[in-house]
Amino acid sequence: MKRRNAAAWILVSYILCATATLQAEEKGLDSFMYHDPELPRAEVAYVFPKNSLEWWLLALGRPETDYQYRAALTIAMAHKDGLKGTEAALDPLLRALTGPDQKATVRLAAAQALIELDARPSAAQLLQQAQAGDQDLRDLIEPALARREYQPAGKIWLERLGRPDAPRGDLVLAMRGLAALRENEAAPLLTGWVQSPQTPWSIRLEAARALGVIKTSGSEENARRLARQTGSAGVSARLAAVWLLRHHQGTEAVQLLQNLGRDPEPAVASVALERLLEIDPKLVLPSIHEVLANSDAKVRSLGIDALFREPAQDRIRLLADKFDDPHPDVRIKARQALHDLAMKPNFRETVIQQGTNVLSGQNWRGLEQAIILLGRLHHQAAAGRMVELLNFERSEVSIAAAWGLRQLAVPETLPKALDHFLSLMRQAKANQKSRQPQTPPAEVWDQQLSQLAQLMGQSLYWPAELAFRSQVPRHRGQIEDAPLIGQETRAASIWALGKLYEGKTDPQLARQLEERVKDIPKRMDPGENPHVRWMSAITLGRMKSKDSLDTLKRFHVKSRPTLDPVSHACGWSIQQITGEVPPPAGIVEFPAGTFKNWLRSVPEPKPAG
């Protein structure tokens, strides 16, 4: 039981460590300590129980509907999860699909499995079942045949398209299928559906979309007529018009697309702008101000694409203005565009100037993006403003400012970084004694001080040593095991101590770090934070603490591959001290599949007679 609990905790620890890194990277901010040193990582492989497919095929061949249905779906899921040798299931699945008096649920599951297995030889049987079966079966099979561009289905879809009484769902499937086949014979029929005023707009739009794929020229007049419609149907008509022109080019088509690109309806404008960008990004520039001011984030994003692909000195400011965009994806895209442009010598100075202008403002969205931009460009002149922003009211800015200071690593900012670090520590202590503490969320301080600790550690700033040492013990706060600031600050402080004490001996510090490494979960005690244990092991290695070898070896798992970063950290540190190279990270196996092993209850078939 203890071994199972330990294994579970190691897996949870790994997930926590990986999640922390991913969350930071998603925001554009990283933590250097997780990559210095860069530890090996075991690969993950998902394995299936022995003879799984044989058991599932046995269930598929039984007469019970429930077994057949579940076996077919299980085979499909197992193939998706990487099971090899599923070709052996093709014939049994075909029998389940085409068998006489077969239940609809089994046919559906068998079809889904055959599609997942990409059983191309079964396309004819799938098509036959789609025509003989119900709507659910057609909805599953026909899109799969369209993706495979299965030509024999085209005849059926053409015939269906010519029937005015065809069900709406079947018409949509036929239109999408014919578009996938790029069937020229469908163009006149699709044109009729687009122009039919008695047909619902949902069908007319599907027809326009399909026709726009098949017919790449000659639809300008129809598009112009639709674009002129007004009233309640105006938006749908303009959307049909832009779909008709989706693959057109030429002067007349471009003029229509440019008009539609200014459309107040984002669905219309975005399709038109996408096509203009494909033809020539310059075609978007005449309306760039309207595009960037559009209420829809996707449309504004297309405007950024145009500015990036057609850069000019006088258009750099337009990209910087989008740092303040209300949608995070748009402002991040604008910042990434400016960063990439700054890699070109003729734009670098202008980009930095625009980023500096935004950094001097007070809008939190713009400040966050400007800090990240100037930090990644290593513009050290921005360091002073970033120090000021450590106390900004929005956490997005105050955390980014600390990250930016670490990127720039300007020596003159180190005393102020330490002052801020100590100030927050004092405030945290005061808050512990207050019944109504006035503080930002603890996570904000924790992320910010973690970045500052890494800054001072990588800069070998010795005046911060005592502050770092104060973070090593496992403090007891108002909440049991709650650190004064946070676990990321503790981990970063310990990592920074490793930088300061690299190659130096300090027995007292080494003993404290060993205690952290050894502090694993016990009954009624969750143990030390895994990040703290990880960085404690690394720092022992940097100190070359020979007296800590027994502890490091105890927690370095060599007998089997592991995902535990603490084990890999111990292996790295052992190598620093002794020169012993740790074994390769290897492969960690996990049970594959997102399904339960329901086949344990399958009864053996009774003998006949």
C-alpha positions as CSV (number, residue, x, y, z in Angstrom):
1,M,0.0,0.0,0.0
2,K,2.8,2.4,0.9
3,R,4.5,1.8,-2.5
4,R,1.3,2.5,-4.3
5,N,0.7,5.7,-2.4
6,A,4.3,6.8,-3.1
7,A,3.9,6.1,-6.8
8,A,0.7,8.0,-6.9
9,W,2.3,11.0,-5.2
10,I,5.2,10.9,-7.6
11,L,2.8,11.0,-10.5
12,V,0.8,13.9,-8.9
13,S,4.1,15.7,-8.3
14,Y,5.1,15.3,-11.9
15,I,1.8,16.6,-13.1
16,L,2.0,19.6,-10.8
17,C,5.4,20.5,-12.0
18,A,4.5,20.1,-15.6
19,T,1.3,22.1,-15.1
20,A,3.1,24.9,-13.5
21,T,5.5,25.2,-16.4
22,L,2.8,25.0,-19.0
23,Q,0.7,27.6,-17.3
24,A,3.7,30.0,-17.2
25,E,4.5,29.3,-20.9
26,E,0.9,29.9,-21.9
27,K,1.1,33.4,-20.5
28,G,4.4,34.1,-22.3
29,L,6.3,33.9,-19.1
30,D,8.7,31.1,-18.2
31,S,10.6,30.1,-15.0
32,F,14.3,29.6,-15.8
33,M,14.9,27.4,-12.8
34,Y,12.9,24.6,-14.4
35,H,15.4,24.5,-17.3
36,D,18.7,25.2,-15.5
37,P,19.8,22.4,-15.5
38,E,17.7,20.8,-18.2
39,L,16.9,17.4,-16.7
40,P,16.1,14.3,-18.7
41,R,12.5,13.3,-19.1
42,A,11.2,9.8,-19.4
43,E,8.9,9.1,-22.4
44,V,5.4,7.9,-21.7
45,A,4.1,4.9,-23.5
46,Y,0.6,3.5,-23.2
47,V,0.3,-0.3,-23.3
48,F,-2.7,-2.6,-23.6
49,P,-3.3,-5.7,-21.6
50,K,-2.1,-8.9,-23.3
51,N,-4.5,-10.4,-25.8
52,S,-6.9,-7.4,-25.5
53,L,-7.9,-7.5,-29.2
54,E,-8.6,-11.2,-29.1
55,W,-11.0,-10.7,-26.2
56,W,-12.7,-7.8,-27.9
57,L,-13.2,-9.8,-31.1
58,L,-14.7,-12.7,-29.0
59,A,-17.2,-10.2,-27.6
60,L,-17.9,-8.8,-31.1
61,G,-18.8,-12.3,-32.3
62,R,-21.3,-13.0,-29.5
63,P,-25.0,-12.7,-30.2
64,E,-25.7,-10.1,-27.4
65,T,-26.2,-6.6,-28.8
66,D,-24.5,-5.0,-25.8
67,Y,-21.3,-6.9,-26.2
68,Q,-21.2,-6.3,-29.9
69,Y,-21.8,-2.5,-29.5
70,R,-19.2,-2.1,-26.7
71,A,-16.6,-4.2,-28.4
72,A,-16.8,-2.2,-31.6
73,L,-16.4,1.1,-29.8
74,T,-13.6,-0.3,-27.7
75,I,-11.7,-1.4,-30.8
76,A,-12.1,2.1,-32.2
77,M,-10.9,3.8,-29.0
78,A,-8.0,1.4,-28.7
79,H,-6.9,2.1,-32.3
80,K,-7.0,5.8,-31.5
81,D,-4.9,5.2,-28.5
82,G,-2.2,3.4,-30.5
83,L,-3.1,-0.3,-30.4
84,K,-1.3,-2.2,-33.2
85,G,-2.6,-5.1,-35.3
86,T,-6.2,-3.9,-35.4
87,E,-6.3,-5.0,-39.1
88,A,-7.5,-8.3,-37.7
89,A,-10.7,-6.6,-36.6
90,L,-11.7,-5.4,-40.1
91,D,-13.6,-8.5,-41.3
92,P,-15.4,-9.1,-38.0
93,L,-16.4,-5.4,-38.0
94,L,-17.7,-5.7,-41.5
95,R,-19.8,-8.7,-40.5
96,A,-21.2,-6.7,-37.6
97,L,-22.0,-3.8,-40.0
98,T,-23.7,-5.8,-42.7
99,G,-25.2,-8.8,-40.9
100,P,-28.9,-9.4,-41.4
101,D,-31.3,-8.1,-38.8
102,Q,-28.5,-6.3,-37.1
103,K,-29.4,-3.7,-34.5
104,A,-29.0,0.0,-35.5
105,T,-26.7,0.7,-32.5
106,V,-24.3,-2.1,-33.5
107,R,-24.2,-0.9,-37.2
108,L,-23.4,2.6,-36.0
109,A,-20.6,1.4,-33.6
110,A,-19.2,-0.9,-36.3
111,A,-19.2,1.9,-38.9
112,Q,-17.5,4.2,-36.4
113,A,-14.8,1.6,-35.8
114,L,-14.2,1.0,-39.5
115,I,-13.9,4.7,-40.1
116,E,-11.5,5.1,-37.2
117,L,-9.4,2.1,-38.6
118,D,-9.4,3.9,-42.0
119,A,-10.6,0.7,-43.7
120,R,-10.6,2.0,-47.2
121,P,-11.6,-1.4,-48.7
122,S,-14.8,-1.2,-46.7
123,A,-15.9,2.1,-48.4
124,A,-18.4,0.3,-50.7
125,Q,-20.1,-1.5,-47.8
126,L,-20.1,1.7,-45.8
127,L,-21.8,3.6,-48.6
128,Q,-24.4,0.8,-49.1
129,Q,-25.2,0.9,-45.4
130,A,-25.5,4.7,-45.4
131,Q,-28.1,4.5,-48.1
132,A,-30.0,1.7,-46.4
133,G,-29.7,3.0,-42.9
134,D,-31.1,5.9,-40.9
135,Q,-30.0,9.5,-40.7
136,D,-27.5,8.8,-37.9
137,L,-25.7,6.3,-40.1
138,R,-25.5,8.7,-43.0
139,D,-24.3,11.5,-40.8
140,L,-21.5,9.3,-39.7
141,I,-20.5,7.6,-42.9
142,E,-20.9,10.2,-45.7
143,P,-18.6,12.8,-44.2
144,A,-16.0,10.1,-43.8
145,L,-16.4,9.1,-47.5
146,A,-16.1,12.7,-48.5
147,R,-12.8,13.1,-46.6
148,R,-11.5,10.1,-48.5
149,E,-12.8,11.6,-51.7
150,Y,-14.6,8.4,-52.5
151,Q,-15.7,9.0,-56.1
152,P,-18.6,6.4,-56.3
153,A,-20.5,8.4,-53.7
154,G,-20.6,11.4,-56.1
155,K,-23.3,9.8,-58.3
156,I,-25.6,9.3,-55.3
157,W,-25.0,12.8,-54.1
158,L,-25.6,14.3,-57.5
159,E,-28.9,12.4,-57.8
160,R,-29.9,13.6,-54.3
161,L,-29.1,17.2,-55.2
162,G,-31.5,17.0,-58.1
163,R,-34.5,16.0,-55.9
164,P,-36.4,19.0,-54.5
165,D,-38.0,16.7,-51.9
166,A,-34.7,15.5,-50.5
167,P,-34.5,15.8,-46.7
168,R,-32.6,18.8,-45.5
169,G,-29.9,16.8,-43.7
170,D,-29.3,14.6,-46.7
171,L,-29.0,17.7,-49.0
172,V,-26.3,19.2,-46.7
173,L,-24.4,15.9,-46.7
174,A,-24.6,15.8,-50.5
175,M,-23.4,19.4,-50.9
176,R,-20.4,18.9,-48.6
177,G,-19.5,15.6,-50.3
178,L,-19.6,17.1,-53.8
179,A,-17.5,20.0,-52.6
180,A,-14.9,17.6,-51.3
181,L,-14.9,15.8,-54.7
182,R,-14.9,19.2,-56.5
183,E,-17.5,17.7,-58.8
184,N,-18.0,20.1,-61.7
185,E,-21.3,18.4,-62.7
186,A,-22.8,19.7,-59.4
187,A,-22.2,23.4,-60.3
188,P,-25.5,24.0,-62.2
189,L,-27.5,22.2,-59.5
190,L,-25.8,24.1,-56.7
191,T,-26.4,27.4,-58.5
192,G,-30.1,26.6,-58.6
193,W,-30.2,26.0,-54.9
194,V,-28.3,29.3,-54.2
195,Q,-30.8,31.3,-56.3
196,S,-33.9,29.6,-55.1
197,P,-35.9,32.1,-53.0
198,Q,-38.2,29.3,-51.7
199,T,-35.2,27.5,-50.2
200,P,-34.3,28.2,-46.5
201,W,-31.1,30.2,-46.2
202,S,-29.4,27.4,-44.3
203,I,-29.5,25.3,-47.4
204,R,-28.7,28.2,-49.7
205,L,-25.6,29.0,-47.7
206,E,-24.4,25.4,-47.8
207,A,-24.9,25.4,-51.6
208,A,-23.0,28.7,-51.9
209,R,-20.1,27.3,-49.8
210,A,-19.9,24.1,-51.9
211,L,-20.2,26.1,-55.2
212,G,-17.4,28.4,-54.1
213,V,-15.1,25.4,-53.7
214,I,-16.1,23.8,-57.1
215,K,-16.3,26.9,-59.2
216,T,-13.3,29.2,-59.0
217,S,-14.4,31.8,-61.6
218,G,-17.5,33.3,-63.2
219,S,-19.6,33.8,-60.0
220,E,-19.1,37.5,-59.8
221,E,-22.5,38.5,-61.2
222,N,-24.4,36.2,-58.8
223,A,-22.3,37.4,-55.9
224,R,-23.0,41.1,-56.8
225,R,-26.7,40.4,-57.0
226,L,-26.7,38.7,-53.6
227,A,-24.6,41.4,-52.0
228,R,-27.2,44.1,-53.0
229,Q,-30.0,42.4,-51.1
230,T,-31.3,44.3,-48.1
231,G,-33.8,43.6,-45.4
232,S,-33.9,40.7,-43.0
233,A,-32.2,38.4,-45.5
234,G,-29.4,40.8,-46.2
235,V,-26.8,39.3,-44.0
236,S,-27.4,35.8,-45.2
237,A,-27.3,37.0,-48.8
238,R,-24.0,38.8,-48.3
239,L,-22.6,35.7,-46.6
240,A,-23.7,33.6,-49.6
241,A,-22.0,36.1,-51.9
242,V,-18.7,36.0,-50.1
243,W,-18.7,32.2,-50.1
244,L,-19.3,32.2,-53.8
245,L,-16.1,34.2,-54.2
246,R,-14.0,32.2,-51.7
247,H,-11.6,30.9,-54.4
248,H,-12.0,33.6,-57.0
249,Q,-9.5,36.2,-58.1
250,G,-9.2,38.9,-60.7
251,T,-10.1,42.6,-60.6
252,E,-13.9,42.3,-60.4
253,A,-13.8,39.6,-57.7
254,V,-11.2,41.6,-55.7
255,Q,-13.4,44.7,-55.8
256,L,-16.4,42.8,-54.5
257,L,-14.2,41.1,-51.8
258,Q,-12.9,44.5,-50.7
259,N,-16.4,45.8,-50.3
260,L,-17.5,42.7,-48.4
261,G,-14.3,43.0,-46.2
262,R,-15.8,46.3,-44.9
263,D,-19.1,44.6,-44.1
264,P,-20.5,45.3,-40.6
265,E,-21.3,41.6,-40.2
266,P,-18.0,39.9,-39.0
267,A,-18.9,36.5,-40.5
268,V,-19.0,38.2,-43.9
269,A,-16.0,40.4,-43.4
270,S,-13.8,37.6,-42.1
271,V,-14.3,35.3,-45.1
272,A,-13.6,38.2,-47.5
273,L,-10.5,39.2,-45.7
274,E,-9.2,35.7,-45.6
275,R,-9.4,35.5,-49.4
276,L,-7.8,38.9,-49.9
277,L,-4.9,37.9,-47.7
278,E,-4.5,34.8,-49.8
279,I,-4.4,36.8,-53.0
280,D,-2.3,39.7,-51.8
281,P,-2.1,41.2,-48.3
282,K,-1.8,44.7,-49.8
283,L,-5.5,44.4,-50.8
284,V,-6.5,44.6,-47.1
285,L,-4.6,47.8,-46.4
286,P,-7.1,50.3,-47.9
287,S,-9.5,49.3,-45.2
288,I,-7.0,48.5,-42.4
289,H,-8.4,51.1,-39.9
290,E,-11.9,49.7,-40.2
291,V,-10.6,46.2,-39.9
292,L,-8.6,46.9,-36.8
293,A,-11.6,48.7,-35.2
294,N,-14.1,45.8,-36.0
295,S,-16.1,44.5,-33.1
296,D,-15.0,40.9,-33.9
297,A,-11.7,39.6,-32.6
298,K,-11.2,37.3,-35.6
299,V,-11.5,40.2,-38.0
300,R,-9.0,42.3,-36.0
301,S,-6.7,39.4,-36.0
302,L,-6.8,39.3,-39.8
303,G,-5.9,42.9,-39.8
304,I,-2.8,42.1,-37.8
305,D,-1.9,39.4,-40.4
306,A,-2.1,42.0,-43.1
307,L,0.1,44.5,-41.2
308,F,2.7,41.8,-40.4
309,R,2.9,40.5,-44.0
310,E,3.1,44.1,-45.4
311,P,5.2,45.9,-42.9
312,A,6.2,49.5,-43.1
313,Q,7.6,52.1,-40.7
314,D,4.4,54.1,-40.5
315,R,2.3,51.0,-39.8
316,I,4.3,49.7,-36.8
317,R,2.3,52.0,-34.5
318,L,-0.9,50.3,-35.6
319,L,0.4,47.0,-34.3
320,A,1.5,48.5,-31.1
321,D,-1.9,50.1,-30.6
322,K,-3.4,46.5,-30.5
323,F,-1.5,45.8,-27.3
324,D,-4.5,47.3,-25.7
325,D,-7.0,45.0,-27.6
326,P,-9.7,43.5,-25.3
327,H,-9.1,40.0,-26.6
328,P,-5.9,38.3,-25.3
329,D,-5.3,36.4,-28.5
330,V,-5.3,39.6,-30.6
331,R,-2.9,41.5,-28.4
332,I,-0.6,38.6,-28.1
333,K,-0.6,38.2,-31.8
334,A,0.2,41.9,-32.2
335,R,3.1,41.5,-29.8
336,Q,4.4,38.4,-31.6
337,A,4.2,40.2,-34.9
338,L,6.2,43.1,-33.6
339,H,8.8,40.8,-32.0
340,D,9.3,39.0,-35.4
341,L,9.6,42.3,-37.2
342,A,12.2,43.5,-34.7
343,M,14.4,40.7,-35.9
344,K,14.8,42.6,-39.1
345,P,17.4,45.4,-38.6
346,N,15.4,48.0,-40.5
347,F,12.4,47.7,-38.1
348,R,14.1,47.0,-34.7
349,E,14.5,50.6,-33.6
350,T,10.9,51.5,-34.6
351,V,9.5,48.5,-32.8
352,I,11.4,49.3,-29.6
353,Q,10.3,52.9,-29.7
354,Q,6.7,51.9,-30.1
355,G,7.0,49.4,-27.3
356,T,8.6,52.0,-25.1
357,N,5.8,54.4,-25.8
358,V,3.2,51.8,-24.6
359,L,5.4,51.0,-21.6
360,S,5.2,54.6,-20.5
361,G,1.4,54.5,-20.3
362,Q,-1.0,53.2,-17.7
363,N,-3.2,50.7,-19.5
364,W,-2.6,47.3,-18.0
365,R,-3.1,45.3,-21.2
366,G,-0.6,47.4,-23.1
367,L,1.9,47.4,-20.2
368,E,1.8,43.6,-20.0
369,Q,2.5,43.1,-23.7
370,A,5.1,45.9,-23.8
371,I,7.1,44.3,-20.9
372,I,7.1,40.9,-22.6
373,L,8.1,42.5,-26.0
374,L,11.0,44.6,-24.6
375,G,12.1,41.8,-22.3
376,R,12.4,39.3,-25.1
377,L,14.2,42.0,-27.2
378,H,16.6,42.6,-24.2
379,H,16.0,46.3,-24.3
380,Q,17.8,47.1,-21.0
381,A,16.7,50.8,-21.0
382,A,13.2,49.6,-20.1
383,A,14.5,48.2,-16.7
384,G,13.8,51.3,-14.7
385,R,10.2,51.5,-15.8
386,M,9.8,47.8,-15.0
387,V,11.0,48.4,-11.4
388,E,8.3,51.0,-11.1
389,L,5.7,48.5,-12.3
390,L,6.5,45.9,-9.6
391,N,3.8,47.7,-7.5
392,F,1.3,48.0,-10.3
393,E,-2.3,47.2,-9.2
394,R,-3.0,44.6,-11.9
395,S,-1.2,41.3,-11.3
396,E,-0.7,40.7,-15.0
397,V,1.6,43.7,-15.0
398,S,3.4,43.3,-11.7
399,I,4.3,39.7,-12.5
400,A,5.4,40.5,-16.0
401,A,7.5,43.3,-14.6
402,A,9.4,40.9,-12.4
403,W,9.8,38.5,-15.3
404,G,11.0,41.3,-17.5
405,L,13.6,42.3,-15.0
406,R,14.9,38.8,-15.0
407,Q,15.2,38.8,-18.8
408,L,17.1,42.1,-18.8
409,A,19.3,41.3,-15.7
410,V,20.5,44.9,-15.3
411,P,22.8,45.0,-12.3
412,E,21.5,48.4,-11.2
413,T,18.0,46.9,-10.6
414,L,19.2,44.2,-8.1
415,P,19.1,46.4,-4.9
416,K,15.6,47.5,-5.8
417,A,14.6,43.9,-6.5
418,L,15.8,42.8,-3.1
419,D,14.1,45.8,-1.4
420,H,10.8,44.8,-3.0
421,F,11.4,41.1,-2.1
422,L,12.0,42.0,1.6
423,S,9.2,44.5,1.6
424,L,6.6,41.9,0.6
425,M,8.1,39.5,3.1
426,R,7.5,42.0,5.9
427,Q,4.0,42.7,4.7
428,A,3.3,39.0,4.6
429,K,4.4,38.7,8.2
430,A,2.2,41.6,9.2
431,N,-0.8,40.1,7.3
432,Q,-0.4,36.9,9.3
433,K,-1.0,38.8,12.5
434,S,-3.9,40.9,11.1
435,R,-7.5,39.8,11.3
436,Q,-8.3,41.7,8.1
437,P,-5.2,41.7,5.9
438,Q,-5.3,43.8,2.8
439,T,-3.2,41.9,0.3
440,P,-3.4,40.8,-3.3
441,P,-3.9,37.0,-3.8
442,A,-1.0,35.0,-2.5
443,E,-0.4,33.5,-5.9
444,V,0.4,37.0,-7.3
445,W,3.2,37.6,-4.8
446,D,4.4,34.1,-5.2
447,Q,4.9,34.3,-8.9
448,Q,6.4,37.7,-8.7
449,L,8.9,37.0,-6.0
450,S,9.8,33.7,-7.7
451,Q,10.9,35.7,-10.7
452,L,12.9,38.2,-8.6
453,A,14.6,35.4,-6.7
454,Q,15.7,33.8,-10.0
455,L,16.9,37.2,-11.2
456,M,19.1,37.7,-8.1
457,G,20.3,34.1,-8.2
458,Q,21.3,34.1,-11.8
459,S,23.1,37.5,-11.2
460,L,25.0,36.0,-8.2
461,Y,23.6,38.8,-6.0
462,W,25.0,37.9,-2.5
463,P,23.1,40.6,-0.5
464,A,20.0,38.4,-1.1
465,E,21.5,35.3,0.5
466,L,19.8,35.7,3.9
467,A,16.5,36.4,2.3
468,F,16.9,33.2,0.3
469,R,17.9,31.2,3.4
470,S,14.8,32.3,5.2
471,Q,12.7,30.4,2.6
472,V,14.4,27.0,3.1
473,P,12.6,25.8,6.2
474,R,9.1,24.5,6.0
475,H,7.2,27.3,7.7
476,R,4.1,26.9,9.7
477,G,1.7,29.8,9.1
478,Q,-1.9,30.5,10.0
479,I,-2.8,27.6,7.7
480,E,-1.0,24.4,8.3
481,D,2.1,24.1,6.1
482,A,1.3,27.4,4.4
483,P,4.6,29.2,3.5
484,L,4.9,32.9,4.2
485,I,4.7,33.8,0.5
486,G,4.4,30.7,-1.6
487,Q,6.0,27.5,-2.8
488,E,7.3,28.9,-6.0
489,T,9.2,31.6,-4.1
490,R,10.7,29.0,-1.8
491,A,11.7,26.8,-4.8
492,A,13.3,29.8,-6.6
493,S,15.1,30.9,-3.5
494,I,16.6,27.5,-3.0
495,W,17.6,27.4,-6.7
496,A,19.2,30.8,-6.3
497,L,21.2,29.6,-3.3
498,G,22.6,26.9,-5.6
499,K,23.8,29.6,-7.9
500,L,25.4,31.5,-5.0
501,Y,27.0,28.4,-3.4
502,E,28.1,26.6,-6.6
503,G,31.3,24.7,-5.7
504,K,31.2,26.0,-2.1
505,T,30.6,24.1,1.1
506,D,28.1,25.0,3.8
507,P,27.2,22.0,6.0
508,Q,24.3,23.8,7.8
509,L,22.6,24.7,4.5
510,A,23.3,21.2,3.1
511,R,21.6,19.6,6.1
512,Q,18.5,21.9,5.7
513,L,18.3,21.0,2.0
514,E,18.6,17.3,2.8
515,E,15.7,17.6,5.1
516,R,13.6,19.1,2.3
517,V,14.5,16.3,-0.1
518,K,13.7,13.7,2.6
519,D,10.3,15.3,3.5
520,I,8.0,12.9,1.6
521,P,4.3,12.3,2.4
522,K,3.5,10.5,5.6
523,R,0.3,9.8,7.5
524,M,-1.6,13.0,8.0
525,D,1.3,15.0,6.5
526,P,1.4,15.9,2.8
527,G,5.2,16.3,2.9
528,E,7.3,19.0,1.2
529,N,6.2,20.7,-2.0
530,P,7.7,18.7,-5.0
531,H,9.1,21.9,-6.5
532,V,11.0,22.6,-3.3
533,R,12.4,19.1,-3.2
534,W,13.4,19.3,-6.8
535,M,15.4,22.5,-6.3
536,S,16.9,21.4,-3.0
537,A,18.3,18.3,-4.8
538,I,19.7,20.5,-7.6
539,T,21.4,22.9,-5.1
540,L,23.0,20.0,-3.2
541,G,24.6,19.0,-6.5
542,R,25.8,22.5,-7.3
543,M,27.3,22.7,-3.8
544,K,29.0,19.3,-4.5
545,S,27.8,18.2,-1.0
546,K,29.5,14.8,-0.7
547,D,27.9,14.3,2.7
548,S,24.5,14.4,1.0
549,L,25.2,11.5,-1.4
550,D,23.3,9.0,0.7
551,T,20.2,11.1,0.6
552,L,20.5,11.8,-3.1
553,K,21.0,8.1,-3.8
554,R,18.0,7.2,-1.7
555,F,15.7,9.3,-3.8
556,H,17.3,8.6,-7.2
557,V,15.3,5.7,-8.7
558,K,17.6,3.7,-10.9
559,S,15.8,0.4,-11.0
560,R,13.1,1.6,-13.4
561,P,12.2,4.6,-15.5
562,T,10.3,7.3,-13.6
563,L,8.5,10.6,-14.2
564,D,9.5,12.0,-10.9
565,P,11.6,15.2,-11.5
566,V,13.0,14.9,-7.9
567,S,14.6,11.5,-8.9
568,H,16.1,13.0,-12.0
569,A,17.4,16.0,-10.0
570,C,19.1,13.6,-7.6
571,G,20.7,11.7,-10.5
572,W,22.0,15.0,-11.9
573,S,23.4,16.0,-8.6
574,I,25.1,12.7,-8.0
575,Q,26.8,13.1,-11.4
576,Q,28.0,16.6,-10.3
577,I,29.5,15.2,-7.2
578,T,30.9,11.8,-8.3
579,G,30.9,11.9,-12.1
580,E,28.6,8.9,-12.2
581,V,26.4,9.2,-15.2
582,P,22.7,8.4,-14.5
583,P,21.0,5.8,-16.6
584,P,18.8,7.0,-19.5
585,A,15.4,8.3,-18.6
586,G,13.8,5.5,-20.4
587,I,10.1,4.8,-21.0
588,V,7.3,4.8,-18.4
589,E,4.4,2.6,-19.3
590,F,0.8,3.3,-18.4
591,P,-2.4,1.3,-19.0
592,A,-3.8,2.5,-22.3
593,G,-7.3,3.3,-23.2
594,T,-10.0,5.5,-21.8
595,F,-12.4,2.5,-21.1
596,K,-12.8,0.0,-18.3
597,N,-12.0,-3.6,-18.7
598,W,-15.6,-4.7,-18.9
599,L,-14.6,-8.0,-20.7
600,R,-13.7,-9.7,-17.4
601,S,-17.4,-10.6,-17.1
602,V,-17.8,-12.1,-20.6
603,P,-19.1,-15.6,-20.1
604,E,-17.7,-18.5,-22.1
605,P,-20.0,-19.5,-25.0
606,K,-22.1,-22.6,-24.2
607,P,-21.4,-25.7,-26.3
608,A,-24.1,-26.5,-28.8
609,G,-26.6,-29.2,-28.1
